[in-house]
């Protein structure tokens, strides 16, 4: 079966639920091929996955408008969306999938991770693992196993608050990243922070201007890992994801685009 290229769009919808093939189950999100045709359902299938399903037409008179919205999404009218699901009173009444989405694969959170990171910090403060004053302390003060003598200049300017607001100031060129990634053992725990802080360019007022990137999230989550009992992964699971009912999740086990 042929698949759509990244800049081709099908105008048709299929009635076949888009399940991931065995090969697709192991792919990164960005490697997934586009669906040959988008899928929509106003009466989602019962899949014994814990979700209660219902019928869109029994909830709203705007069924046709919602279907038209799906058609517009498929054509790229509103940007590059991969799915649209509607839940009403804890019942899934509409689901649609486009592009790289599959019904049985978790969706990569991309930039939503930044909002989740802020939520985790807030929960850590509520639980007493951090204080509001901690937001303005040097980030390195939360770690005990670092070698400050190897840091680039200005590291003390990085606070938890600046990292949370995309103003950490870390800059690492691609050639240096390639060298760092040759030693994956140095990309775990506080060794990861050490690698970042000794290979960045100097931290200055200029470098700490707002700059979108996931290195700031890395810095923040390493702080969480250092201050909460059991580490960040368990804390996120028990204090956020479990309470949201998110039970289909994966955590990255390797560093690939961690410095982008």
C-alpha positions in Angstrom: 0.0 0.0 0.0 1.4 3.4 -0.9 1.4 6.2 1.7 1.2 9.9 1.4 4.3 12.0 1.3 4.7 14.7 3.9 3.2 17.3 1.6 0.4 15.3 0.0 -3.1 15.2 1.3 -6.0 12.8 0.6 -9.5 14.3 0.3 -11.1 11.0 1.2 -12.0 9.3 4.5 -11.7 5.7 5.3 -14.0 3.5 7.5 -11.0 1.4 8.5 -9.7 2.1 12.0 -6.1 3.2 11.7 -4.2 0.7 13.8 -0.4 0.8 13.9 1.4 -2.0 12.1 4.1 -4.0 14.0 6.7 -1.9 12.3 5.0 1.4 13.1 4.8 0.4 16.8 8.5 0.8 17.1 8.9 3.9 15.0 9.5 7.4 16.3 6.5 9.7 15.6 8.4 11.6 12.9 9.2 8.5 11.0 5.6 7.3 10.8 4.1 7.5 7.2 1.0 9.5 6.6 -2.3 7.7 6.6 -3.4 6.9 3.1 -6.8 8.3 4.0 -8.0 10.1 7.1 -10.5 8.3 9.5 -13.6 9.8 11.2 -16.2 8.2 13.3 -19.3 9.8 14.9 -19.9 6.5 16.8 -16.5 5.4 18.1 -15.9 1.7 18.3 -15.9 -0.1 21.6 -12.3 -1.4 22.0 -12.2 -2.6 25.6 -9.6 0.0 26.4 -11.4 1.6 29.4 -13.1 4.3 27.3 -16.9 4.6 27.3 -18.1 5.4 23.8 -21.3 7.0 22.5 -23.0 8.7 19.5 -22.2 12.2 18.5 -25.7 12.7 16.9 -27.4 12.1 20.2 -25.4 14.9 21.8 -25.5 17.7 19.3 -27.3 18.9 16.2 -24.0 20.1 14.7 -22.8 16.7 13.5 -22.4 17.9 9.9 -20.5 21.0 11.0 -18.1 18.8 13.0 -17.6 16.5 10.0 -16.8 19.5 7.9 -14.3 20.6 10.4 -12.6 17.2 10.0 -12.5 17.7 6.3 -10.9 21.1 6.7 -8.4 19.7 9.1 -7.5 17.0 6.6 -6.9 19.6 3.9 -4.6 21.5 6.2 -6.8 24.5 6.6 -6.0 24.9 10.3 -2.4 23.7 10.4 -0.8 20.2 10.8 -3.1 18.4 13.1 -3.0 14.6 13.6 -6.3 13.9 15.4 -9.5 15.3 16.8 -11.4 13.6 19.5 -14.5 14.8 21.4 -15.5 13.6 24.8 -18.8 14.6 26.4 -19.6 13.7 30.1 -16.8 11.1 30.2 -18.0 9.5 26.9 -16.0 9.5 23.7 -18.5 10.6 21.0 -16.2 11.5 18.1 -12.8 10.5 16.9 -10.8 11.3 13.8 -7.2 10.7 12.8 -5.1 12.3 10.1 -1.5 12.3 8.9 0.7 10.4 11.4 -1.9 9.5 14.0 -2.8 6.0 15.0 -5.6 5.0 17.3 -3.4 2.6 19.3 -0.2 4.8 19.6 0.4 7.4 22.3 0.9 10.9 20.8 4.2 12.7 21.3 3.6 15.7 23.4 6.1 18.0 21.8 5.7 21.5 23.2 2.9 20.5 25.6 5.8 19.1 27.6 6.7 22.6 28.6 3.3 23.1 30.2 3.5 19.7 31.9 6.9 20.6 33.2 5.5 23.8 34.9 2.7 21.7 36.4 5.2 19.3 37.9 7.1 22.1 39.5 3.9 23.5 40.9 3.0 20.1 42.4 6.5 19.8 43.8 6.1 23.2 45.5 2.6 22.2 46.9 4.1 18.9 48.2 6.9 20.8 50.0 9.8 19.5 47.9 10.5 23.0 46.6 9.5 26.5 47.7 8.7 29.7 45.8 12.0 31.1 46.9 13.7 28.1 45.2 12.6 29.4 41.8 15.2 32.2 42.0 18.1 30.2 43.3 21.0 29.1 41.1 20.0 25.9 39.4 23.3 24.2 40.3 22.4 24.6 44.0 20.1 21.7 43.8 22.8 19.2 42.8 25.5 17.7 45.0 27.6 15.7 42.6 28.8 18.3 40.1 32.3 19.7 39.4 31.9 23.5 39.3 35.5 24.0 38.2 34.6 22.6 34.8 31.6 24.9 34.3 31.6 27.6 31.6 31.3 31.1 33.0 28.0 32.5 34.1 26.4 29.2 35.1 25.3 30.7 38.4 22.9 33.0 36.4 20.7 30.0 35.5 17.8 29.9 38.0 14.9 27.4 38.0 12.6 30.3 37.0 14.7 31.3 34.0 14.8 27.7 32.8 11.0 27.4 33.2 10.6 30.6 31.1 13.0 29.5 28.3 15.7 31.8 29.4 18.3 29.4 30.7 20.9 30.6 28.2 22.4 27.3 27.3 24.0 27.2 23.8 25.8 24.1 22.5 26.9 23.7 18.9 26.1 20.6 16.9 29.7 19.4 16.6 30.0 19.5 20.4 26.7 17.6 20.7 27.9 14.8 18.5 31.0 14.4 20.7 29.0 14.4 23.9 26.6 11.8 22.5 29.5 9.4 21.9 29.5 8.9 25.7 25.9 8.1 26.6 26.9 7.2 30.1 27.5 10.9 30.7 23.9 11.7 29.7 22.2 10.3 32.7 21.3 12.0 36.0 23.6 14.7 37.3 26.3 13.7 34.7 23.9 15.0 32.1 23.8 18.4 33.8 27.5 18.3 34.1 27.9 17.7 30.4 25.5 20.5 29.6 27.1 23.1 31.9 30.7 22.4 30.8 30.0 22.3 27.1 27.7 25.3 26.7 28.9 28.6 25.5 29.2 31.2 28.3 26.0 32.2 30.0 25.5 35.9 29.6 22.6 38.4 29.7 22.5 38.1 25.9 22.3 34.3 25.8 19.6 34.4 28.5 17.1 36.2 26.2 14.0 34.1 25.5 14.9 31.2 23.2 12.6 28.3 22.5 14.1 24.9 23.0 13.9 21.7 25.1 17.2 22.1 27.0 15.4 24.3 29.5 13.0 21.4 30.2 16.0 19.1 30.7 17.4 21.4 33.4 14.1 21.7 35.2 13.4 18.0 35.2 16.8 17.2 36.5 16.0 19.5 39.5 12.8 17.6 40.0 14.6 14.3 39.8 17.0 15.5 42.5 14.5 16.9 45.0 11.5 14.5 45.0 11.5 11.1 46.6 11.8 8.2 44.1 12.9 10.5 41.3 11.1 12.5 38.6 9.6 9.6 36.5 7.8 8.1 39.5 6.7 11.5 40.7 5.2 12.4 37.4 3.4 9.1 37.2 1.9 9.2 40.7 1.2 12.9 41.1 0.1 13.9 37.6 -0.4 11.2 34.9 -2.2 8.6 37.1 -4.5 11.3 38.4 -5.3 12.4 34.9 -6.0 8.8 33.9 -3.1 8.7 31.5 -2.0 5.1 31.5 -0.6 4.6 28.0 2.7 6.4 28.1 6.3 6.0 27.3 9.5 7.7 28.5 12.5 8.3 26.2 15.2 5.8 27.0 17.9 7.5 24.8 19.1 11.0 24.1 18.7 11.9 20.5 17.3 15.5 20.1 17.8 16.4 23.7 19.9 19.5 22.9 17.9 21.0 20.1 
